[in-house]
Amino acid sequence: MSSKSHIVVGLDIGTSNVSVVVVELSQSGPQILGFSQVPSFGLKRGVVVNIESTVAAISQAISAAETATGVDISSVYASIGGSHIKGANSSGVVAVKGKQISNGDIARVIDAAKAVTVPPDREILHVLPQEFVVDNQGGIKDPLGMSGVRLEASAHIITGAVSSAQNVVRCANRCGLAVKDIVYGPLAAAEAVITEEEKELGVCLLDIGGGTTDLIVYFKGAIWQTAVISVGGSHITGDIASGLRTPILAAEEIKIKHGRAHLSGVFDDEIIEVPSMGGRPARAMSKNILAEIIHPRLEEIFSLAKRDLAKEGNDEVIAGGLVLTGGGSLMPGVADVAQGVFNLPVRLGTPLVNSGSLVASRPDMATAVGLGVHGSRTRGYSRINAQKHSLWARLVSHINEWFGDSEAV
């Protein structure tokens, strides 16, 4: 087995599933050694609502990943999500201290860009540079070493609720895991599935999770918008349960086994068995009825995403189309529904990391794989997000130390 220092682990704690991906770092790039995925019952709309259930799911997923890979997992890069996540663009300007722009100047202008008012119950998760301007010359990606007297920076800032982040770290610590970093889940997914060419041309990632659908827009190589839509796969399950008058667990199973997002390709003679409520006998129903229930909800999700894009003026910059990830993207016909709403190219976001497994290459594994990719990079978003003395880094460190000493299991 490879040296432990060459292994990174991504832990995606989602509403529907907890996924773990073990990534080995090699000269040819990150490679997936193994993975696991177990059902999650401790979250609602991406937020931990039951500590014990979440801890049990994480423990089960970690144990399965350790068995599959032979790696003793002690630290992870964890995801965070939910409707509490907010994104906004900001800018800052400073005077250059020397004749050339230094790392210190860049750090100062980034500090100026992120000097926004954040309520006490929220924390900055990521500050992602968009571009720099040196003496009114814009479009600069890296100003280090350039001559100038005035340096500006624009950045996208992602914030989240401190309590939600604390609960993620607390659950991991209860499983004996140290959290090396917390990453906004769809941001990690984007790193795993979107190409540099798409980021430059303009592309929108839609991560259809169990409780929410997350949106990220890339343009000219940078992030310009993030948004959370409070509708996801669990709402489709609820629609099926209500429409077919069947229990929620049965509706979820029907959705996974027989669900289709688009009416094309569904025939009236395709029949499924639907369990009834209250012990009554099961009924036979056409798959066409199921598709008629699923299709409107998906249209709603994509219409809400289109509205959010238009609100920020980003519907005109995504010439590269849409990339779909998350468990909700696995249903046959989802891409067709999205294409009908957006009238743009649509593809499923399969991770671009070496893997010997088709499962690890599925769109619903994108976040876990992306967390491994994030961990494999030196300092990840180094200039901004990995500053050791930031309040966020101290928060994660203190929680890790406290639970490592007192509650690790």
Steps between C-alpha positions, in 0.01 A plus 500: 500500500614852419629735764224649711625848414410428137135426582217751527138425582188687394191478722178623339222524759183536296127497567448163332842334523836520674778433249870438564772498235861399574745666261866411450739771383741391229723656238229443239244682714238399756360149468198353679596203717151429624171644614184435693148638509233439765153649558484814713213569740641776719476798265221714364561729204873449538513596868567264793179463705581176682855461632472131592358391163763701314782356713369147436491557123850653491638215711344241270630672185853539642509136611389383154764718331772369733398141422500569125843666496693368801566861602462609863308828464571760769443831319263626232408795283129548571221664305248755618177605332145610560277800452707702750783530245518843336722636224578861405752694291725759662802715415788676672788733416841573657812701420800290396776538760805435280595527135355157426187325624589251770315217674444741786325747268279220366412387850412857600274558199323170561450605863351824369268309265372277778447789744124458487255504787436145617250434783643332813320174421660474155856439379688541174565156350672598175635816343552419132685758284338591171749748354756765593537852364841671496491875433165464317622206291247222563464133420814399691497156662829522692658844556805370690817677383319758287582870526231735622391738773132403540371145535133402490341159544152362447402178673205273566435445869316193630367511856320248718348459843762439769273253679459286189875483452552420867255210475681356198832509686339368818348199320833416334686535829252267670614240245866553592570713192692826479357747248779654294270739317133567435405568138170612349383174341406623149831688481679170558276329244585767242871437552442133417276530194548835322787551256718810485367572150142501631594729788656745256215494248224517761314211657239435770520206740169380645541258789162333559518365853243344726384818673633783285630580152820705491613725217850621414593718201852511357604761244847599385646239730340635820183457706248782461190358664394239755141440605297240688151399387300340780358226278667165435454129454308452826225724362468268199470208741227688688314566176511130412380399847210745479411432138513122525374489862794288612739519799805725475748210508309325223488825299878538530551143379260553208680822407840329497390183317239631257519879494535681172521874469364539148181371342681393183597134506227404748230267372152444639549124517793527745346408834647523851369373833424773753468415874190643664452666837355335810563141398274514194607292198753637252376654175624485142571837336643622173850649495347780299318620812829498692671710232209746504560549874879538477523724194325813640714505817822480299373774270442710812856440625654601167265799461601628845867459405441688176329779694796530739742517209297772328475698824881535506531539123691174469257328265690665215850384598460121520577421138647168618157392620411306812670219690275291727620320812344356814270205554212677325693502172510119481140464387464427127387806304611768748738656248218513243276693740782744580574553132134571434492770771836665426537434127871442564733199480468276808719214617531282808800587717704184540821542705813552289725311745658162431277225636465129449133510593197613305325587827774746599452663159132574557373859537381432857861428603630829357512688831687225687748467213538878484579512871782254435624718214486804728705319762753384243590855402759686702297734717196465271380860454834593654521875477161550657332214678784320670647781708594330827410796717155570358206486739355209302819294521523565875138393543554166325826446688344566841204267434734227374719531809208505743321195361826322427575514872155440643250334267677315221363150445 
